[in-house]
Amino acid sequence: MFLSFILPQAFALIENPGTGVSPTALDNVLLVSSICAASCWLGYQMKPNIKLLKSLNIVIDERKLFIAGTMLMAEAWFFNYLLSRTTVQIAENYNWTGPATIYLFFIQAGNIAFGIFLLQALKRPRFLNIIFTVISGWPLFNSVLIGRRQPTMTFAIIIGISLFLIYRYVPPRWLIITGMLLLTFLIPLFGELRGGVWNLIFSGNWQGILYVTERAFSSQQKGDFLELRNAALIIDIANNKSLYGFGTGWWDSIVFQFVPGQIVGFEFKKSLQFNLWDTYVIQLKNLYGYTRPNGSTITGIGDCFMEFGYLGCFIYALIAYIFKHLWICGVNYKNTFCQILYMGLISPAMICLTHGVGTFLQQGIFQLIFIGLVVYYSRVKYKF
């Protein structure tokens, strides 16, 4: 994601910094990006904690795991049904609001069920395992067809990691390198066309795909719409005004995700938040005459610096350290719990860079809650 998402925007920002992005601000955002990338490497180099590995190595009863997966699948389809009968309300920032957001929250549990059944189907390709894999994965596959980027990556990751965990299938290195290069062009392409990408592919209109890809990438390189510019200005405000959240912004993200304003009231929900971002919005307008474009993010680069300055970059070292333990436990110990959690956290980890650390915490906590409930029910209870 550093190569496919950050690097192209960095080149575009260097060529077209735009109003407000001074040479100092440009240097700072590139420096912070480099520290974040280095932190990922640093965290993965740290020696694993044996006690933590032992605590993660929970023995699972496969029969109970199948039942838990069935319950998650049924729950996801139930909320899918409710969502299909609900008129989606759109807020001023073009995000969903109202009951649809609650339904969408619970629908995500179906992705966990898809991972559980796919692992089971690859281990034991029985009819029930295969049919439940298809049923649980169908909503996610529909999201892929309408061109949503994160579900597309989630779908590919669950399949790819499952093939590795069960069959130790590793794609050729040239394919991985080609895929990373293609993502550089596909990310802006999907952002522009959404589901129209598949219409072009299925119709065999390769000339149209090439034209739109060139147009989307060229538009990005012109610098008209750069999320890294948001990060550069955020970092500049934090530096000049010493305006840091010290984790309050991440707390606000958790409250935003897990406290339903439709139930407890939006005023009460807002009272639980620190709302530092409102101050940043004012500063962006007053200092630079800049308004963050709707639908854009401040990226994890800007988010981590807004909270803890340069020290905030090391949140990526902690995330890498966690992933190392899950990898060792899932691959070397072949622990099902770590395998499922690893698959569930990869997509939020990418979002951690493209959207922000707060978004990663929202989705990561969701995965921990639902996978934790599955494991609590499915774990083997030894009797001595």
N, C-alpha and C positions, 0 to 999 in steps of 0.2 A: 504493500500500500504506500510505503514511502516512495518507491520507484514509480508506481503507476498513478498515484494521486497527487502527492506533494511535489515531486520533481518537475513535472510539466508546468504546474502552476508557478513554481519558483522561477523557471525560465521566463514565463509570461510576465511575472511581476517585475523581474529585472528589466525587461524591455519596456514595459508599460506600467510604471509604479502608480500613476494616477495622482489625483489631488490628495495631499495630506501625507503620502508615504515618502518621507524624507530619506536621504541616503542612510542616516543613522537607523531609522525604523526598518529599512530594508535589510541592513546588516544584522540587526537584532533578530528579525524573524528567521533569517537563514541560520544564524547561530543557534537559536532555540530549536529549530528543526533538526539540526545536526546533533545537538545534545540529546534530544529525544530518541533519535535513531541509535546513537551510541549507548543510551541507557538500555534499550532493548537487548543489545548485544551483551552489555555488562551484566544484566540480571540473569541472562541464560548461562553465563560463565560461572556463576556462584555455585559453590558446593551444595548439593541437596541436603535437606535435613532428614535424617533417618527416622526420627520420631514422627515427623509430619507424614512421611511416606507410609509408615505403619498405620497411622490413624486413617489415612485415605484408603488403605487396602481392605475395604469392607467386603465380606463374602456375601454374594447375592444368591437367593433362591430363584432359579430361572422360571419356575412355574409361577411364583408370586409376581415376578417381574412382568410376565406376560399379562397377568390380570391387571396390574397397575397400568401397563401400557394401554390396555383396552379401556380402562376408566378415563385416562387422559384423552384418548381418541374420541370417546363418546362425549366427553365434556366439550372438546373443541368443535365437534360437529353440531352440538346443541347451540353453542353461541354463534356458530356460522349461520344456523337457521334463524336465530333472533336478528342477526345483522342483516340478513337478506330481507327481512320484513320491517327494517328501520330506515327512515330517511336520514341520511348522514348530514349533520350540521357542520358548516365550515366557519372557522373563526377568521378574524381579520388577517392573521398571518398565514392563511390558507391551510392551517392544520385542522384535523378533525376535532370536533368537540361534541359534548352531549353523550347520550347513552352508547353511541357507536364506539366510543373510545374504550368503554368498559368491556363491551363484547369483544373488541379486537384484542384487548389485554389477555383475555382467557383463551382466545383462539390460538395464541402462540404456543399453548401447551401441546397442541397437535404436532408441532415440530419435534418435540421430545419423544412423543409416541412413535413418530416416523423413524427416528434414530434407533429406538428400542427394537421395533419390528424388523427394520432392515438388518440389524446385527443378527437377530434371531433367524431371519430368512437365509442369510449367507452362511450361518453355522449349520442350520438344519432346514434345507429348502422344502419344507412341507407346504401343503396347500394352504392351511390356515395362516401360517406365517407370511406367505407371499400375498394372499388376498388382503390381510390386515396392513401389510406394508403399503399396498396400493391405495387402500381406503384412507389411511392416516396421512399419506403423502399427497393426496389429491388436492387439498386446499393450497398447499405450498406450491404445487406445480401450476395451479391456476394463477397464482401471484407471479410466477415466472412468465406465463404467457401474456400477462398484461404489462410486462416490461418493468416491474419493480426490481431495483438493483440489489437491495439487501436480500430479499427472498431468493433471488437467482443465485447469489453467492452462497447463501445458506443451503440451498438445495444441492448445489455442486459439492460443497464441503462435506455434507453428511454422506453423500454417496462415495466421494473420494476417500475420506478417512475410514469409512466402513470397509471398503475394498482393501485398504492397507492393513487395518487391524485384523481382519479375518484371513485374507489371502496373501498379505505382505506385498500387494501390488504397488510398485513404484513407477510412475510415468517416466518416460525418457527425459533426460535433462533438457534436450532441445525443445521438447514440448512445454516444459515449465517456463523456460526463457521466452519462448514465443508467446505463451499465455500472458506473461507479465507485460511484454511489449504491446500486445493487443489490448490489454486493459487500459493502457494509456489512451487509446482511441475509443474503446467501448464505453468507458465511464461517461464522457461528454455525449456520446451517441445515444446511450440509454436515457440520459438526462433530457435530451431533446425530443426523442421519438417515443419513449416508453414502449407500449405494446406494438407500435408501428414497426419496430425493428423486426419482429417475427413475421409480420405481414409481408415485408420485403423479402425475408429469407424464404418463407414458404412459397412465395410466388416466383422465386428464382430471379428476382430483380437485383442482380449483383451490381449492375451499373448504378442503380439508385442508391444502394447501400454505400458504395464507394463515394458517391457524390455527397451524401448527407454526412458521412464520416469526415470527409475533408472539410466540409463546411462547419461542422461542430467543433473539430479540433482547431481550425483556423480562428473561429470565434473565440475559443478559449485563449489562444495565444495572443489575440489582440488585447486581451486583458479587460474586456468590458465587464465580465462577471467572474471575479476571482475570490474564492473563499479564503485563500491565503492573504489577500489584501485585508479582509476582516481581521485576521490574526495579527497582521503587522500593526494595524491601528490600535488593536486591543493591547498589545504588548507595549506600544508607545505610550498609551495612557497610563498603564500600570507603572511604567518606569518614571514618567514625568510627574505623576500625581501621587505616587506611592499608594495606589488604590488596589489593595489586594483583598481577596475574599477569605483566605485562610480556611478553605473548605466549605464555606457557607453556600457557595454556588452549587456545589455537589449535593449538599443537603437539600437545597431548593429543588434540584432535579429529582431527588428521591421522593420528596413530598409531592411534587407535580405528578409523578407516576403512580404513587401508591395511595394517595389520599383522594377519594372521589368527591369532587366538588358538587356533583349532582346530588349527593347524599348528605354530606355534612355542611354544604353551603360554601360558595366560592369565597366569601369574605373570611370565613373561618380558615379555609385552606390558605389564603394569602397571609393570614396572621401568623401561620406557622413558618412562613418563609422570610428570608432576610432581604430578598429582592434587590440585591446589589446591581443586577443587570440593568435596572431602570436608571441607575446613576450613570452607567456606561453609555446607555443610549443617549442621554443628555450630553455627555462629554463628547461623544462622536459627532454630534450635531454642532455643538458650540465651538469645538476646537478645529474640526476639519470640514464642517458642512456636509457630513457624510451620514447616510442612512443605510443600514445593512439591508441588502436586497431581500425581499421575501423569499423564503425557501432556501436561503443560503445558511451556512453554519459558520461558526468562528473557528472550527477545526479543533482537534485535541491540542494542537500547538498553542493556539491562543488561550484555550480553556485552562490548561495546566499552569500557564504563566500568570493568568489572571488570578489564580488562587494562591500560588506560593512563589511566584517569581521563577528564578532559575532552578530553585530546588524542586519546583513542581514537575520538572522534566523527569525526575527520578521515579515518578509514579509508573513510568513505562518499565523501569527496572524491576519494580515489584510485580507488575503483571507478567513479565517474562519469567520471573522466578517461580510464580504460581504455575505457569504453563509447563515449566520444566518438570515440576513434581507430578503434574497430571500426566505428562507424556511418559515419564519413567514408570509410573504406577499402571497406566493403561497399556503400554507396549511391553515392558519387561515383566510386570506382574500379571498382565492380561486381566486386570480388574475391570469388570463391567461398569461399575459406578464411575470410575475415572474416565473410561472411554466415552460414556454418555455425556459427562460433564465437559470433557474436552471438546467434543463436537458442538455442544451447546454454547460454549464460550468463544469459539473462534470468530463467529460473525460479530458478536458484540465487541471483540477486541479490535476488529477492523474499523467498526463504527467509532471506537475510542479515538482513532486517529482522524477519521474523516469528519466526525460530528463533534465529539468532545468526551471528556472523561465522565462527565455527568450522565451522558447517554449510555456509556458502558456500564456504569453502576446501576442504572435503571434496569437494563436488560440482564446484567450479570446477577443481580439480586433475584430477579424473576426466575432465572435458571436454577439458582441455588434453592429457592423455595420449593419449586415443583419437583426438581430432581431429588432434593432432600426428602420430600414426602414419599416419593417412589421408593427411595432406598430404605427409608425407615420402615415402610411396609414390607419390602422385599428382602431385607437382610436376614441372614441365617442366625437364628438364636441358638447358640450352643447350649447343650444341657450336660452337665457333669454329674 
